[in-house]
Amino acid sequence: MQYLRNQLLLSQLFLDLNIYADDMSKLVHLSQIDTKKYGNNFVDMSRFVYRLYSLITNSTLFDKGDLMKYYTDTFLNTKLVNGIIKPSKIFEDIMLRSKSLFKTRISQALIMMG
């Protein structure tokens, strides 16, 4: 009987810790400096930014301010700006995908889809 109780407690512990493990996994994945992780086109780059924004706003493990500080106080912000934001602004006038109105509408659609 004690064995079954311990198994149930372990299962509950796994479920409780799994939420935090998911956030840690996302942070590690989003902190990789390889720009290939950003994607090789503007759609993939937008998805990367959306995943980062989603982690910052929905994290159960990390405080929003701590995540923002982690990105702004390290080289990760420079990589993000130079790898995604500046190229997107450069092509904003010549590509529909890079226009701010298009990005806003895509973001709204992604938020509605969850």
C-alpha positions as CSV (number, residue, x, y, z in Angstrom):
1,M,0.0,0.0,0.0
2,Q,2.9,2.4,0.8
3,Y,4.5,1.6,-2.5
4,L,1.3,2.7,-4.4
5,R,1.1,5.9,-2.3
6,N,4.7,6.7,-3.1
7,Q,4.0,6.1,-6.8
8,L,1.1,8.5,-6.7
9,L,3.2,11.1,-4.9
10,L,6.0,10.7,-7.5
11,S,3.5,11.1,-10.3
12,Q,2.1,14.3,-8.8
13,L,5.7,15.6,-8.2
14,F,6.5,14.9,-11.9
15,L,3.4,16.8,-13.0
16,D,4.2,19.8,-10.7
17,L,7.8,20.0,-11.8
18,N,7.1,19.4,-15.5
19,I,5.6,22.9,-15.8
20,Y,8.9,24.4,-14.7
21,A,10.9,22.1,-16.8
22,D,9.0,23.2,-19.9
23,D,9.8,26.8,-19.2
24,M,13.4,26.1,-18.6
25,S,13.6,24.1,-21.8
26,K,12.0,27.0,-23.8
27,L,14.4,29.5,-22.3
28,V,17.4,27.3,-23.2
29,H,16.1,26.9,-26.7
30,L,15.4,30.6,-27.1
31,S,18.9,31.5,-25.7
32,Q,20.9,29.7,-28.3
33,I,23.1,32.1,-30.2
34,D,23.1,30.2,-33.4
35,T,21.1,32.5,-35.8
36,K,19.9,29.5,-37.6
37,K,17.6,29.0,-34.6
38,Y,15.9,32.2,-35.6
39,G,15.0,30.8,-38.9
40,N,16.1,31.4,-42.5
41,N,13.2,33.5,-43.6
42,F,11.0,36.3,-42.1
43,V,8.2,33.9,-41.2
44,D,10.5,31.7,-39.1
45,M,12.0,34.8,-37.5
46,S,8.6,36.1,-36.6
47,R,7.8,32.7,-35.1
48,F,10.9,32.9,-33.0
49,V,10.0,36.4,-31.7
50,Y,6.5,35.1,-31.0
51,R,7.8,32.2,-29.0
52,L,10.1,34.5,-27.1
53,Y,7.3,36.9,-26.3
54,S,5.0,34.0,-25.3
55,L,7.7,32.7,-22.9
56,I,8.2,36.2,-21.3
57,T,4.5,36.8,-20.9
58,N,3.3,33.3,-19.9
59,S,6.2,31.8,-17.9
60,T,5.3,30.1,-14.6
61,L,9.0,29.7,-13.6
62,F,10.5,33.1,-14.4
63,D,9.4,36.6,-13.5
64,K,8.7,38.8,-16.6
65,G,11.2,41.4,-15.4
66,D,13.9,38.8,-14.9
67,L,13.5,37.4,-18.4
68,M,13.6,40.9,-19.8
69,K,16.8,41.7,-17.8
70,Y,18.3,38.4,-18.9
71,Y,17.8,39.3,-22.6
72,T,18.7,43.0,-22.3
73,D,21.8,42.6,-20.1
74,T,23.4,39.9,-22.3
75,F,24.5,39.6,-25.9
76,L,21.2,37.9,-26.7
77,N,19.5,41.3,-27.2
78,T,22.2,42.4,-29.6
79,K,21.8,39.1,-31.6
80,L,18.0,39.5,-31.6
81,V,18.2,43.1,-32.8
82,N,20.9,42.5,-35.4
83,G,19.5,39.1,-36.5
84,I,15.8,39.8,-36.7
85,I,14.6,43.3,-35.9
86,K,17.0,45.3,-38.1
87,P,16.7,43.1,-41.2
88,S,13.0,43.2,-40.8
89,K,13.0,47.0,-40.7
90,I,15.4,47.1,-43.7
91,F,13.0,45.1,-45.9
92,E,9.8,46.6,-44.4
93,D,9.1,48.9,-47.4
94,I,9.7,46.2,-50.1
95,M,8.1,43.1,-48.5
96,L,4.5,42.6,-47.4
97,R,5.7,40.2,-44.7
98,S,7.9,42.8,-43.1
99,K,5.3,45.5,-42.9
100,S,4.2,46.4,-39.4
101,L,0.5,46.2,-40.1
102,F,0.9,42.7,-41.5
103,K,3.0,41.7,-38.4
104,T,0.3,43.1,-36.1
105,R,-2.5,41.1,-37.8
106,I,-0.5,37.9,-37.8
107,S,0.3,38.4,-34.1
108,Q,-3.4,39.0,-33.4
109,A,-4.3,35.8,-35.2
110,L,-1.7,33.8,-33.4
111,I,-2.9,35.1,-30.0
112,M,-6.5,34.2,-30.9
113,M,-5.4,30.7,-31.9
114,G,-3.6,30.2,-28.6
